[in-house]
Amino acid sequence: MRQLITTVMIAMLMAAAPAAAQETKKVDPVVVTATTVETLAEQLGVALSVIPGEDFKTYQYSTIDDAFRNIPGVTVTQQGSYGKLSTLSIRGANANQVLILVDGVRVSSPTLGQTDLSDISPDLIERIEVIRGGQSTLYGADAIGGVVNIITKKGTGPFAATLENMGGNYDTLRNRLSIGGTYKIFNYSLSGSHLESNGQFQNDNANINAVSGRIGVSLPFDSSLSFVYRYNKTDTGVPVKSVFPPPQPIVPIINPNAKQQTETTVMSLEGKTRPVEWWESRARISRYTNNQGFQDPVDPGFDFDVPFRSQVDVVRREAEWLNSFFIGKWSTTTLGFGYRHEEGDNKGVFRTARSVPSVMFEQQLRFLDRLFITGGFRIEDDSVFGQATTGQGSVAFVIKETGTRLRGSAGTGFRAPTFNDLFFPDFGNPTLQPERSMSWDAGVDQKFWQGRIRLGLTYFHNDFTNLITCCVAIPTAPFGGPVNVGAARSAGVEFTSEADILPNLVGSINYTYTETKNLQTRRWLPREPQHRWNIGLTWEPIRRLSLWTQVHVVTQQWETFGEVYNSGYTRVDLGGTYRVLEKYNWVQGLDLILRVQNLLNEGYAEVRGFPALGTNVLVGLRVGF
């Protein structure tokens, strides 16, 4: 493995030497997720990563989960091939303890508690902001481990369109069409996509269709209004049969006829105004729905098999109103009000709902353009389990003369029990209380060589209490249900590095060390590797050609289902873009694009018993108008 990485890096360095390309200056992004107002990343004390939308074009990501694999502290686990359940955890906090947003709208299921990344298309994305560490002060329940905010692209400039088609092995086909632009006071961006694959096993097929759009209007008094709509429909086979007793076998038992259908819709309407210098107001209403059907008929030749069907429909409506008051450039005070109503309907099993009004306060202070302090609190009143209060603070100190930034943050968090935890017949426990957490981190970021070398080092520590664990015999669940008995701890180090080695060659190495422990069982937390490396190179040998490679190294992970380990792995991806045709009449460019995933055909599974795809080669064309 080390020889392969070294050889690739040396070869690219030698080949890149004579090439000429224009250097691009790195600029700190403005983010909206870590505070209530737009803030320069340099002024934030939290651990933050931003995935630019341009990465989806550079690396030709087929699904959104691949974009997170290079982020330190983040673990992606997918149960097999395209369209199968894909979740992420942050710093040892499981998928139920990480809040995922689309334009500020929650997209987690109230019944399951987690977000399936396969239900979010990688289309029309401006950027993705990843905040590592508890964020319950801003976002309330479920933001124990961190927050991910996927921001839809806004139309700019004259009309433009992009059409992309790729195909490859496993009968994989990918099509995307997007348009965008502005007209007078309006801006617009629209897209549609299709992804299909037959996978590697019988009944491993997936068919994913998505539509996304954003319409905005600019109004007087520094005001604006925008409407976002995202729809995703996934039809997939479920080829792996679950076994009991555990563990899940490494070579799966194939289920030939189980099917699943999922429809997800996200809609939001947001208005923003700043009629005077000292006051900004922002309001948003939104609606999220997720409908999931599952059918598992009797398997052919198994007379003792029992058919199973389910249909789970959930809906969430939210409203939020934030008012920020500015005193010069040194103080921003924000007061916010929110309301969330969730409904879950497991057809023929249970139907329930809950409402959560909330109020929050945040104070930002800036001194001498060097010291930045943020703090606040939030109060939520859940109609099921009652009131919860959380607090958070962060500080950043910038030493501009040396390119140094010192930062730290700390906060409390909580996670509300899911509808399934509370109400599922013969399983739920209506006396459950929220999980609690206390987390803190401290880090330093350093720039060298006029900003061409960028390093970061962070230590983090999380304590989880009142954990919901399964399964213990209780009156409402004689065969075992969830109870509040657990406590856990996770701590570790995140190291990031990126270097403009040459004007046309950029390299990066990230490393995450995570030490976890379930303090009740004295075991590790599930599916969290102790060591993880991400290595990347992007090279433009000539003006028309861009090449890249990414290496992901993950060590073994503990599986509580059967108390066994899932083996570690090394996955190598590469690809590139070649400009076949420059601007000609109404064609702005024609590109030949390539993505090779799992180049070395590594046999691995991110979840034990659910093998990932082998080498997957996709090649195609992208044309811009």
Stockholm file with secondary structure:
# STOCKHOLM 1.0

chainA/1-625         MRQLITTVMIAMLMAAAPAAAQETKKVDPVVVTATTVETLAEQLGVALSVIPGEDFKTYQYSTIDDAFRNIPGVTVTQQGSYGKLSTLSIRGANANQVLILVDGVRVSSPTLGQTDLSDISPDLIERIEVIRGGQSTLYGADAIGGVVNIITKKGTGPFAATLENMGGNYDTLRNRLSIGGTYKIFNYSLSGSHLESNGQFQNDNANINAVSGRIGVSLPFDSSLSFVYRYNKTDTGVPVKSVFPPPQPIVPIINPNAKQQTETTVMSLEGKTRPVEWWESRARISRYTNNQGFQDPVDPGFDFDVPFRSQVDVVRREAEWLNSFFIGKWSTTTLGFGYRHEEGDNKGVFRTARSVPSVMFEQQLRFLDRLFITGGFRIEDDSVFGQATTGQGSVAFVIKETGTRLRGSAGTGFRAPTFNDLFFPDFGNPTLQPERSMSWDAGVDQKFWQGRIRLGLTYFHNDFTNLITCCVAIPTAPFGGPVNVGAARSAGVEFTSEADILPNLVGSINYTYTETKNLQTRRWLPREPQHRWNIGLTWEPIRRLSLWTQVHVVTQQWETFGEVYNSGYTRVDLGGTYRVLEKYNWVQGLDLILRVQNLLNEGYAEVRGFPALGTNVLVGLRVGF
#=GR chainA/1-625 SS CHHHHHHHHHHHHHHHTTCCCCCCCCCCCEESSSSSSCEEGGGCCSEEEEEETHHHHHSCCSSGGGGGTTSTTEEEEESSSTTSCEEEEETTBCGGGEEEEETTEECSCTTTCSCCGGGSCSCSEEEEEEEESCCHHHHCTTCSSEEEEEEECCCCSSCEEEEEEEEETTTEEEEEEEEEEEETTEEEEEEEEEEEECCSSTTCCEEEEEEEEEEEEEETTTEEEEEEEEEEEEEEECCBCCCSSSCCCSSCCBCSSCEEEEEEEEEEEEEEEEEETTEEEEEEEEEEEEEEEEEECCCTTCTTCCCEEEEEEEEEEEEEEEEEEEETTTEEEEEEEEEEEEEEEETTTEEEEEEEEEEEEEEEEEETTTEEEEEEEEEEEETTTEEEEEEEEEEEEEETTTTEEEEEEEEEEEECCCHHHHHSTTTCCTTCCCEEEEEEEEEEEEEETTTTEEEEEEEEEEEEEEEEEEEEEETTEEEEEEEEEEEEEEEEEEEEEEEEEETTEEEEEEEEEEEEEETTTTBCCTTCCSEEEEEEEEEEEETTEEEEEEEEEECCEEETTTTEEECCEEEEEEEEEEEEECCBTTBCEEEEEEEEESTTCCCCCSBTTBCCCCCEEEEEEEEEC
#=GC SS_cons         CHHHHHHHHHHHHHHHTTCCCCCCCCCCCEESSSSSSCEEGGGCCSEEEEEETHHHHHSCCSSGGGGGTTSTTEEEEESSSTTSCEEEEETTBCGGGEEEEETTEECSCTTTCSCCGGGSCSCSEEEEEEEESCCHHHHCTTCSSEEEEEEECCCCSSCEEEEEEEEETTTEEEEEEEEEEEETTEEEEEEEEEEEECCSSTTCCEEEEEEEEEEEEEETTTEEEEEEEEEEEEEEECCBCCCSSSCCCSSCCBCSSCEEEEEEEEEEEEEEEEEETTEEEEEEEEEEEEEEEEEECCCTTCTTCCCEEEEEEEEEEEEEEEEEEEETTTEEEEEEEEEEEEEEEETTTEEEEEEEEEEEEEEEEEETTTEEEEEEEEEEEETTTEEEEEEEEEEEEEETTTTEEEEEEEEEEEECCCHHHHHSTTTCCTTCCCEEEEEEEEEEEEEETTTTEEEEEEEEEEEEEEEEEEEEEETTEEEEEEEEEEEEEEEEEEEEEEEEEETTEEEEEEEEEEEEEETTTTBCCTTCCSEEEEEEEEEEEETTEEEEEEEEEECCEEETTTTEEECCEEEEEEEEEEEEECCBTTBCEEEEEEEEESTTCCCCCSBTTBCCCCCEEEEEEEEEC
//
